[in-house]
C-alpha cells in the first residue's frame, strides 16, 4: 500500500513499534494487548489517535451516547504525547499570555475559555472517581517561578488578572517566602501559586481512559496506523497495514503527531515542537533538604522555552525543557547531556545525582497559539481537536468530551464551544519552512530573551 503521509522530523521520532524509554513506561507493566485492525470493518465513528482526546471522545461517545466507535492508534495506547508528557494537569492550552488573550478575543471570550479549563480539571477528578482511574494525583495547585528578578513583576500582573477577572485563587511569593514552601535554586526570584491543577502519572491516565472506553463498548485497535484516507459512497475509508475501516464520521485527534499528506484539510496547520525530559534516581530526604524542597506541586518557570519540573511520588525529580529541531538519535543524546547540566546548574546540590531516564515527544503548536476544535466546513462528517501547547493533560480529555457531544448532536454542543477554541487553526505560511522558523525562534529565545 502506498503511504500518502509524511512527517517533519527524523524517523526516530515516529518509530511506532517501540515504546518511549520513559520513567512512565518503566514504572508500569507492558501495554495491554489490543488487536490491530484486520480485514474489513465498519463503524459509525472512527477516531484517528489513541491519546487523551481520542480516548475521551470514545469513552463519552460509547458511555453517554451509545455510539458505535473505534479508535485507531499507530503505536500502543498512550504511545504519543499522552503517555510521554510531564504529568501536569494544569492550565491553560495556549502560548498567549492572559493579557494577550483578553486583547485578542475580549474579556468575555477569555472567561469562557478559562471556564472550560476549570471544567477540564473537574472532569479529570470525575473520571478518577467514576471510572476508577488511579493516576497518582499529587499536589494542590501549580507554581510559576520567576527565573530572573525582572520577571517577578509579570507574575504579580498575572496573579491580579487571574484572581480579579477569572476567579482563580492565587498568591504571589517573594523569593524567601517561596523557598520556605517550594524550594531553593539558582533561579528563584519569587513565584506565583495558582491553586488549580495537580500532577499525575500520564500513562496511567491514558490507560485508565482506554480501559473505561473498552468497558463502555468502544473498540480500540493498537498498531493500526492510518496510511490512506479516502471517501466513497458517502463514507470514509481508512486503510491501515492490516485492514480497512469504513465510517460515517471521523474524529482526527493526532495532535503533535499529526501526519502531513494524509488529509489535505489538516496539512500545514500544526508545528510539532520537541520537548525533552529527564528523571533522577530517587532523592534522599537529606538531598531534598539540601535544596529546601518542600512541595508536591508541579512547577514551571518564566522562560519562553520553559523549564518544567516536579517531585514524583517516589522522590525522583522530573525535569523537562523544549529543545532540538531535528529529532535524530544523536541530537537526543545532546539534549540529555544539556538537560543534565542545566538541572545541576538550577539545583547545584544535585549536580552529581544520577539520571535514570531520558525521553522526548512532541508539543503541538498552532499558528494562532490556541487550540483548534470543531468540524470541517467542507466535510461536516469530520471533526478535530488538537493544539494544546503543552497543557493537553487537562485540555485534551475535556476536548474529547466536547467533541463527543458535538458528534452525537447533544444540545447546543457546537455553539457552546468557547470562541478561543473554535474552528480550524490557520495554516503556517510556507509550511515546508516550519522547522527553519522554529530554529530561528529557538535561537532568539535562548540567546536574547531567555539568556541561556
PAZAPA-6282 format. One record per residue (C-alpha): y negated, z, x negated; residue in one letter; chain. Coordinates in Angstrom, 3 decimals. Example, Ala and Ser with C-alpha at 12.3 -4.5 7.8 and 13.67 -1.06 7.14 Angstrom:
2
((4.500 7.800 -12.300) "A" "A");
((1.060 7.140 -13.670) "S" "A");
//
This chain:
452
((0.000 0.000 0.000) "X" "A");
((-3.455 -0.877 -1.288) "X" "A");
((-5.607 2.195 -1.854) "X" "A");
((-9.058 1.486 -0.413) "X" "A");
((-10.637 4.727 -1.622) "X" "A");
((-12.179 5.673 -4.964) "X" "A");
((-13.770 8.766 -6.461) "X" "A");
((-16.745 9.573 -8.668) "X" "A");
((-15.219 11.864 -11.286) "X" "A");
((-12.348 11.776 -13.752) "X" "A");
((-8.884 11.513 -12.130) "X" "A");
((-8.094 15.025 -13.393) "X" "A");
((-10.281 16.384 -10.595) "X" "A");
((-8.101 14.681 -7.956) "X" "A");
((-4.560 15.489 -9.028) "X" "A");
((-3.325 16.463 -5.583) "X" "A");
((0.182 17.168 -6.865) "X" "A");
((-0.935 20.121 -8.990) "X" "A");
((-2.395 23.436 -7.868) "X" "A");
((-5.596 24.714 -9.446) "X" "A");
((-4.922 27.183 -12.260) "X" "A");
((-6.930 29.772 -10.382) "X" "A");
((-6.608 33.502 -10.027) "X" "A");
((-6.227 32.944 -6.283) "X" "A");
((-3.194 30.687 -6.706) "X" "A");
((-1.661 33.008 -9.316) "X" "A");
((-2.083 36.065 -7.091) "X" "A");
((-0.075 34.601 -4.193) "X" "A");
((3.387 33.112 -3.686) "X" "A");
((3.575 29.335 -3.711) "X" "A");
((2.159 27.410 -0.743) "X" "A");
((4.101 27.146 2.476) "X" "A");
((6.326 24.100 2.681) "X" "A");
((4.727 21.743 5.168) "X" "A");
((6.345 18.337 5.536) "X" "A");
((4.264 15.297 4.605) "X" "A");
((3.599 12.801 7.350) "X" "A");
((6.535 10.416 7.652) "X" "A");
((7.260 7.470 9.896) "X" "A");
((5.015 6.546 12.803) "X" "A");
((3.433 9.399 14.737) "X" "A");
((0.622 9.770 17.252) "X" "A");
((-1.710 12.479 18.487) "X" "A");
((-4.938 12.968 20.355) "X" "A");
((-6.998 14.238 17.391) "X" "A");
((-6.282 13.607 13.710) "X" "A");
((-8.047 15.809 11.150) "X" "A");
((-8.572 14.479 7.630) "X" "A");
((-8.796 17.518 5.356) "X" "A");
((-6.846 20.774 5.346) "X" "A");
((-9.661 23.113 4.327) "X" "A");
((-11.681 25.606 6.332) "X" "A");
((-13.386 23.020 8.558) "X" "A");
((-10.236 21.116 9.447) "X" "A");
((-8.032 24.175 9.845) "X" "A");
((-10.551 25.989 12.020) "X" "A");
((-11.006 22.896 14.158) "X" "A");
((-7.239 22.524 14.534) "X" "A");
((-6.815 26.189 15.434) "X" "A");
((-9.549 26.136 18.052) "X" "A");
((-8.520 22.763 19.484) "X" "A");
((-4.927 23.932 19.921) "X" "A");
((-5.648 27.529 20.956) "X" "A");
((-8.733 27.191 23.138) "X" "A");
((-8.482 23.637 24.466) "X" "A");
((-4.746 22.769 24.361) "X" "A");
((-5.429 19.553 22.417) "X" "A");
((-2.659 17.753 20.519) "X" "A");
((-3.978 17.867 16.939) "X" "A");
((-2.571 17.032 13.493) "X" "A");
((-4.063 17.828 10.090) "X" "A");
((-3.581 15.522 7.094) "X" "A");
((-4.184 17.177 3.707) "X" "A");
((-3.959 15.311 0.388) "X" "A");
((-2.673 18.355 -1.535) "X" "A");
((-1.226 21.592 -0.268) "X" "A");
((-3.154 23.530 2.356) "X" "A");
((-6.185 25.096 0.683) "X" "A");
((-5.841 22.813 -2.371) "X" "A");
((-9.539 21.898 -2.381) "X" "A");
((-12.718 23.955 -2.301) "X" "A");
((-11.374 26.248 0.437) "X" "A");
((-8.825 27.656 -1.999) "X" "A");
((-10.911 27.433 -5.191) "X" "A");
((-14.290 28.969 -4.356) "X" "A");
((-15.531 32.399 -5.393) "X" "A");
((-14.824 34.030 -2.027) "X" "A");
((-18.453 34.599 -0.975) "X" "A");
((-18.621 34.787 2.825) "X" "A");
((-22.412 34.684 2.835) "X" "A");
((-25.387 32.642 3.989) "X" "A");
((-26.671 30.004 4.068) "X" "A");
((-25.240 26.471 3.547) "X" "A");
((-28.392 24.855 2.162) "X" "A");
((-30.209 24.439 -1.145) "X" "A");
((-33.565 24.713 0.635) "X" "A");
((-35.402 27.996 0.447) "X" "A");
((-36.098 29.838 3.689) "X" "A");
((-39.773 28.907 3.330) "X" "A");
((-38.907 25.217 2.908) "X" "A");
((-36.559 25.292 5.897) "X" "A");
((-39.427 26.530 8.065) "X" "A");
((-41.864 23.979 6.638) "X" "A");
((-39.476 21.072 7.196) "X" "A");
((-37.954 21.979 10.564) "X" "A");
((-40.162 24.658 12.117) "X" "A");
((-39.556 28.341 12.763) "X" "A");
((-37.503 27.951 15.959) "X" "A");
((-35.103 25.476 14.358) "X" "A");
((-34.724 27.780 11.354) "X" "A");
((-33.948 30.687 13.679) "X" "A");
((-31.233 28.662 15.437) "X" "A");
((-29.797 27.739 12.047) "X" "A");
((-29.616 31.354 10.858) "X" "A");
((-28.209 32.468 14.209) "X" "A");
((-25.336 30.009 13.707) "X" "A");
((-24.650 31.526 10.305) "X" "A");
((-24.656 35.042 11.732) "X" "A");
((-22.118 33.735 14.243) "X" "A");
((-20.069 32.426 11.309) "X" "A");
((-19.787 35.935 9.881) "X" "A");
((-18.795 37.250 13.299) "X" "A");
((-16.170 34.504 13.589) "X" "A");
((-14.603 35.473 10.253) "X" "A");
((-14.303 39.082 11.426) "X" "A");
((-12.875 37.950 14.783) "X" "A");
((-10.268 35.760 13.067) "X" "A");
((-9.359 38.640 10.769) "X" "A");
((-8.810 40.835 13.839) "X" "A");
((-7.459 38.467 16.496) "X" "A");
((-5.288 36.225 14.318) "X" "A");
((-4.199 38.927 11.894) "X" "A");
((-5.619 37.179 8.829) "X" "A");
((-5.696 39.596 5.913) "X" "A");
((-8.197 38.112 3.467) "X" "A");
((-9.060 41.208 1.406) "X" "A");
((-12.546 41.753 2.809) "X" "A");
((-14.732 43.516 0.268) "X" "A");
((-18.338 44.748 0.199) "X" "A");
((-21.114 45.053 2.761) "X" "A");
((-23.850 42.579 2.000) "X" "A");
((-24.848 40.434 -0.952) "X" "A");
((-27.207 40.901 -3.896) "X" "A");
((-29.515 38.218 -5.289) "X" "A");
((-30.583 39.248 -8.796) "X" "A");
((-33.817 38.123 -10.469) "X" "A");
((-32.813 36.636 -13.830) "X" "A");
((-36.445 36.701 -15.043) "X" "A");
((-39.311 39.067 -14.269) "X" "A");
((-41.280 36.159 -12.772) "X" "A");
((-38.601 35.647 -10.096) "X" "A");
((-38.814 39.157 -8.623) "X" "A");
((-41.861 38.255 -6.518) "X" "A");
((-39.882 35.381 -4.958) "X" "A");
((-37.257 37.892 -3.840) "X" "A");
((-39.940 40.024 -2.200) "X" "A");
((-41.209 36.966 -0.302) "X" "A");
((-37.675 36.025 0.747) "X" "A");
((-36.953 39.556 1.953) "X" "A");
((-40.103 39.579 4.087) "X" "A");
((-39.131 36.272 5.719) "X" "A");
((-35.507 37.191 6.335) "X" "A");
((-36.336 40.561 7.860) "X" "A");
((-39.592 39.688 9.591) "X" "A");
((-38.646 36.337 11.125) "X" "A");
((-34.843 36.314 11.312) "X" "A");
((-33.799 39.919 11.882) "X" "A");
((-31.820 40.482 8.684) "X" "A");
((-31.654 43.927 7.167) "X" "A");
((-32.939 43.627 3.604) "X" "A");
((-34.006 45.827 0.719) "X" "A");
((-35.843 44.890 -2.477) "X" "A");
((-34.774 46.916 -5.501) "X" "A");
((-36.750 47.162 -8.767) "X" "A");
((-34.618 46.906 -11.948) "X" "A");
((-33.993 50.621 -12.391) "X" "A");
((-33.007 51.058 -8.717) "X" "A");
((-30.707 48.054 -8.797) "X" "A");
((-28.990 49.434 -11.897) "X" "A");
((-28.241 52.660 -10.006) "X" "A");
((-26.465 50.833 -7.141) "X" "A");
((-25.492 47.498 -8.724) "X" "A");
((-25.122 47.022 -12.456) "X" "A");
((-26.895 46.792 -15.787) "X" "A");
((-27.221 43.444 -17.532) "X" "A");
((-29.443 41.470 -19.885) "X" "A");
((-30.772 39.593 -16.839) "X" "A");
((-31.604 42.433 -14.447) "X" "A");
((-35.215 42.154 -13.301) "X" "A");
((-34.610 43.576 -9.848) "X" "A");
((-32.616 42.386 -6.864) "X" "A");
((-32.674 41.612 -3.167) "X" "A");
((-29.976 43.179 -0.999) "X" "A");
((-29.163 41.285 2.210) "X" "A");
((-26.909 43.421 4.369) "X" "A");
((-24.950 40.486 5.766) "X" "A");
((-21.818 38.987 4.281) "X" "A");
((-18.933 40.128 2.117) "X" "A");
((-16.394 38.951 -0.411) "X" "A");
((-12.849 37.826 0.387) "X" "A");
((-9.756 36.110 -1.016) "X" "A");
((-10.500 32.472 -0.136) "X" "A");
((-6.960 31.127 -0.413) "X" "A");
((-5.619 33.943 1.778) "X" "A");
((-8.240 32.953 4.347) "X" "A");
((-7.225 29.277 4.224) "X" "A");
((-3.535 30.061 4.505) "X" "A");
((-4.222 32.512 7.319) "X" "A");
((-6.094 29.839 9.259) "X" "A");
((-3.196 27.454 8.678) "X" "A");
((-0.598 29.930 9.949) "X" "A");
((-2.721 30.694 13.012) "X" "A");
((-3.142 26.978 13.752) "X" "A");
((0.620 26.396 13.454) "X" "A");
((1.383 29.319 15.762) "X" "A");
((-1.021 27.881 18.346) "X" "A");
((0.689 24.482 18.303) "X" "A");
((-1.233 22.381 15.771) "X" "A");
((0.789 20.260 13.343) "X" "A");
((-0.104 20.341 9.640) "X" "A");
((1.007 17.824 7.027) "X" "A");
((0.575 18.634 3.336) "X" "A");
((0.638 15.986 0.570) "X" "A");
((-0.465 13.371 3.087) "X" "A");
((-3.488 11.705 1.528) "X" "A");
((-5.062 9.131 3.820) "X" "A");
((-5.195 5.851 1.907) "X" "A");
((-6.218 3.495 4.687) "X" "A");
((-8.167 3.950 7.935) "X" "A");
((-8.445 1.104 10.447) "X" "A");
((-8.943 0.568 14.175) "X" "A");
((-6.578 -1.307 16.502) "X" "A");
((-6.342 -1.351 20.255) "X" "A");
((-8.924 1.354 20.693) "X" "A");
((-7.060 3.795 18.428) "X" "A");
((-7.474 4.915 14.843) "X" "A");
((-4.680 4.136 12.386) "X" "A");
((-4.409 6.456 9.397) "X" "A");
((-1.917 5.468 6.709) "X" "A");
((-0.512 7.742 4.031) "X" "A");
((2.134 7.078 1.383) "X" "A");
((4.846 8.178 3.762) "X" "A");
((3.678 7.426 7.261) "X" "A");
((1.205 6.178 9.816) "X" "A");
((-0.665 8.281 12.347) "X" "A");
((-2.294 6.871 15.473) "X" "A");
((-5.033 8.986 17.026) "X" "A");
((-7.532 8.636 19.812) "X" "A");
((-10.121 10.637 17.859) "X" "A");
((-10.607 11.586 14.201) "X" "A");
((-12.348 14.522 12.524) "X" "A");
((-13.393 13.736 8.944) "X" "A");
((-13.563 17.034 7.050) "X" "A");
((-13.032 16.362 3.331) "X" "A");
((-16.381 17.878 2.183) "X" "A");
((-16.783 17.672 -1.622) "X" "A");
((-13.521 15.759 -1.982) "X" "A");
((-14.700 13.022 0.409) "X" "A");
((-13.291 9.729 -0.907) "X" "A");
((-15.559 6.710 -1.214) "X" "A");
((-14.363 3.476 0.347) "X" "A");
((-12.100 4.983 2.992) "X" "A");
((-14.708 4.746 5.755) "X" "A");
((-17.983 2.862 5.202) "X" "A");
((-19.701 5.270 7.606) "X" "A");
((-19.385 8.073 5.053) "X" "A");
((-19.875 6.230 1.773) "X" "A");
((-22.774 7.409 -0.374) "X" "A");
((-23.578 10.462 1.764) "X" "A");
((-22.187 13.232 -0.460) "X" "A");
((-22.745 14.342 -4.033) "X" "A");
((-19.852 16.440 -5.344) "X" "A");
((-21.062 18.964 -7.922) "X" "A");
((-18.554 20.693 -10.195) "X" "A");
((-18.503 24.479 -10.047) "X" "A");
((-16.532 26.460 -12.631) "X" "A");
((-15.079 29.974 -12.520) "X" "A");
((-13.535 32.389 -14.992) "X" "A");
((-11.974 35.752 -14.322) "X" "A");
((-11.460 38.531 -16.829) "X" "A");
((-8.440 40.764 -17.165) "X" "A");
((-8.742 43.962 -15.083) "X" "A");
((-11.523 46.165 -16.418) "X" "A");
((-11.046 49.875 -17.011) "X" "A");
((-13.282 52.481 -15.431) "X" "A");
((-14.785 53.157 -18.866) "X" "A");
((-15.564 49.469 -19.323) "X" "A");
((-17.195 49.290 -15.888) "X" "A");
((-19.283 52.323 -16.775) "X" "A");
((-20.475 50.526 -19.924) "X" "A");
((-22.376 48.114 -17.641) "X" "A");
((-23.153 50.740 -14.964) "X" "A");
((-21.145 48.693 -12.470) "X" "A");
((-21.227 50.337 -9.038) "X" "A");
((-20.964 47.645 -6.357) "X" "A");
((-18.274 45.863 -4.361) "X" "A");
((-20.803 43.341 -3.025) "X" "A");
((-20.840 39.688 -4.136) "X" "A");
((-23.819 38.765 -6.333) "X" "A");
((-25.696 35.674 -7.450) "X" "A");
((-28.879 35.234 -9.437) "X" "A");
((-32.078 33.241 -9.069) "X" "A");
((-31.219 30.391 -11.438) "X" "A");
((-31.247 26.967 -9.828) "X" "A");
((-27.870 26.396 -11.498) "X" "A");
((-26.975 29.901 -10.460) "X" "A");
((-24.500 32.381 -11.833) "X" "A");
((-22.377 33.932 -9.084) "X" "A");
((-20.083 36.860 -9.705) "X" "A");
((-18.226 39.775 -8.145) "X" "A");
((-15.767 42.511 -8.986) "X" "A");
((-12.376 41.766 -7.438) "X" "A");
((-10.165 44.444 -5.845) "X" "A");
((-8.005 44.707 -8.989) "X" "A");
((-11.199 45.222 -11.090) "X" "A");
((-11.387 41.773 -12.651) "X" "A");
((-14.826 40.233 -12.946) "X" "A");
((-15.139 36.774 -11.398) "X" "A");
((-17.987 34.796 -12.982) "X" "A");
((-18.964 31.270 -11.964) "X" "A");
((-21.603 28.589 -12.522) "X" "A");
((-22.307 24.926 -11.946) "X" "A");
((-21.825 22.547 -14.856) "X" "A");
((-20.184 19.369 -16.239) "X" "A");
((-20.701 15.943 -14.725) "X" "A");
((-17.532 14.168 -15.866) "X" "A");
((-14.532 16.221 -14.787) "X" "A");
((-12.448 15.400 -17.860) "X" "A");
((-9.982 18.000 -19.179) "X" "A");
((-11.965 18.191 -22.430) "X" "A");
((-15.169 18.937 -20.503) "X" "A");
((-13.290 21.627 -18.608) "X" "A");
((-12.375 23.273 -21.902) "X" "A");
((-16.007 23.233 -22.984) "X" "A");
((-17.093 24.766 -19.675) "X" "A");
((-14.556 27.568 -20.063) "X" "A");
((-15.941 28.361 -23.524) "X" "A");
((-19.538 28.187 -22.273) "X" "A");
((-18.855 30.455 -19.295) "X" "A");
((-17.067 32.943 -21.523) "X" "A");
((-20.027 33.027 -23.889) "X" "A");
((-22.588 33.359 -21.099) "X" "A");
((-20.618 36.136 -19.404) "X" "A");
((-20.763 38.061 -22.672) "X" "A");
((-24.494 37.452 -23.016) "X" "A");
((-25.255 38.659 -19.484) "X" "A");
((-22.849 41.622 -19.801) "X" "A");
((-22.861 42.474 -23.522) "X" "A");
((-20.360 45.326 -23.233) "X" "A");
((-17.759 42.837 -22.035) "X" "A");
((-18.335 40.236 -24.746) "X" "A");
((-14.814 40.650 -26.138) "X" "A");
((-12.943 41.091 -22.841) "X" "A");
((-10.127 38.564 -22.428) "X" "A");
((-10.425 35.747 -19.890) "X" "A");
((-7.345 35.476 -17.680) "X" "A");
((-8.063 32.364 -15.586) "X" "A");
((-10.361 29.339 -15.518) "X" "A");
((-10.619 26.717 -12.779) "X" "A");
((-13.077 24.336 -11.164) "X" "A");
((-13.732 22.432 -7.986) "X" "A");
((-16.492 20.717 -6.012) "X" "A");
((-19.551 21.950 -4.168) "X" "A");
((-20.691 19.341 -1.630) "X" "A");
((-24.406 18.476 -1.770) "X" "A");
((-26.244 16.129 0.605) "X" "A");
((-29.479 14.259 0.050) "X" "A");
((-31.430 16.434 2.508) "X" "A");
((-29.791 19.619 1.139) "X" "A");
((-28.417 20.737 4.514) "X" "A");
((-25.005 20.300 6.209) "X" "A");
((-24.088 17.292 8.312) "X" "A");
((-22.234 17.963 11.569) "X" "A");
((-21.679 15.703 14.566) "X" "A");
((-20.150 12.448 15.748) "X" "A");
((-20.779 8.847 14.717) "X" "A");
((-23.136 6.915 16.960) "X" "A");
((-21.321 3.674 16.207) "X" "A");
((-17.925 5.217 16.992) "X" "A");
((-18.119 8.267 19.301) "X" "A");
((-14.449 8.993 18.615) "X" "A");
((-15.201 10.001 15.018) "X" "A");
((-16.513 13.482 14.222) "X" "A");
((-17.530 15.015 10.895) "X" "A");
((-18.562 18.237 9.194) "X" "A");
((-19.492 18.572 5.516) "X" "A");
((-22.223 19.520 3.042) "X" "A");
((-22.067 23.312 2.745) "X" "A");
((-23.844 23.592 -0.638) "X" "A");
((-21.599 26.335 -1.962) "X" "A");
((-21.555 28.502 1.183) "X" "A");
((-18.693 26.949 3.109) "X" "A");
((-16.611 30.127 3.358) "X" "A");
((-18.929 31.226 6.142) "X" "A");
((-20.255 27.890 7.421) "X" "A");
((-17.100 25.745 7.482) "X" "A");
((-14.903 27.755 9.892) "X" "A");
((-17.877 28.053 12.257) "X" "A");
((-18.399 24.295 11.962) "X" "A");
((-14.725 23.682 12.718) "X" "A");
((-15.003 25.728 15.904) "X" "A");
((-18.221 23.945 16.913) "X" "A");
((-16.589 20.552 16.345) "X" "A");
((-13.535 21.606 18.343) "X" "A");
((-15.833 22.375 21.265) "X" "A");
((-17.570 19.007 20.857) "X" "A");
((-14.276 17.108 20.687) "X" "A");
((-12.950 18.925 23.744) "X" "A");
((-16.192 18.303 25.667) "X" "A");
((-16.732 22.003 26.225) "X" "A");
((-20.053 22.794 27.902) "X" "A");
((-23.107 21.598 26.013) "X" "A");
((-21.488 21.921 22.600) "X" "A");
((-23.170 18.839 21.180) "X" "A");
((-26.710 19.635 22.287) "X" "A");
((-26.279 23.313 21.359) "X" "A");
((-25.685 22.410 17.720) "X" "A");
((-28.684 23.596 15.652) "X" "A");
((-31.048 20.781 14.717) "X" "A");
((-30.818 21.550 10.988) "X" "A");
((-27.057 20.894 11.079) "X" "A");
((-27.068 17.981 13.492) "X" "A");
((-26.471 14.373 12.536) "X" "A");
((-25.323 12.381 9.507) "X" "A");
((-26.597 13.110 6.028) "X" "A");
((-28.834 10.292 4.743) "X" "A");
((-27.299 8.078 2.088) "X" "A");
((-28.322 8.549 -1.504) "X" "A");
((-30.420 5.643 -2.804) "X" "A");
((-28.395 3.610 -5.297) "X" "A");
((-25.279 5.742 -4.668) "X" "A");
((-23.484 4.308 -7.700) "X" "A");
((-26.040 6.183 -9.833) "X" "A");
((-25.499 9.593 -8.219) "X" "A");
((-23.909 11.133 -11.293) "X" "A");
((-26.747 9.928 -13.508) "X" "A");
((-29.189 11.566 -11.098) "X" "A");
((-27.155 14.767 -11.303) "X" "A");
((-27.070 14.671 -15.111) "X" "A");
((-30.834 14.296 -15.281) "X" "A");
((-31.357 17.146 -12.814) "X" "A");
((-28.951 19.423 -14.696) "X" "A");
((-30.757 18.781 -17.978) "X" "A");
((-34.137 19.583 -16.402) "X" "A");
((-32.924 22.789 -14.776) "X" "A");
((-31.172 24.069 -17.903) "X" "A");
((-33.945 23.289 -20.380) "X" "A");
((-37.097 23.645 -18.286) "X" "A");
((-36.702 25.600 -15.061) "X" "A");
((-33.833 27.990 -15.762) "X" "A");
((-34.420 28.033 -19.553) "X" "A");
((-30.952 28.471 -20.979) "X" "A");
//
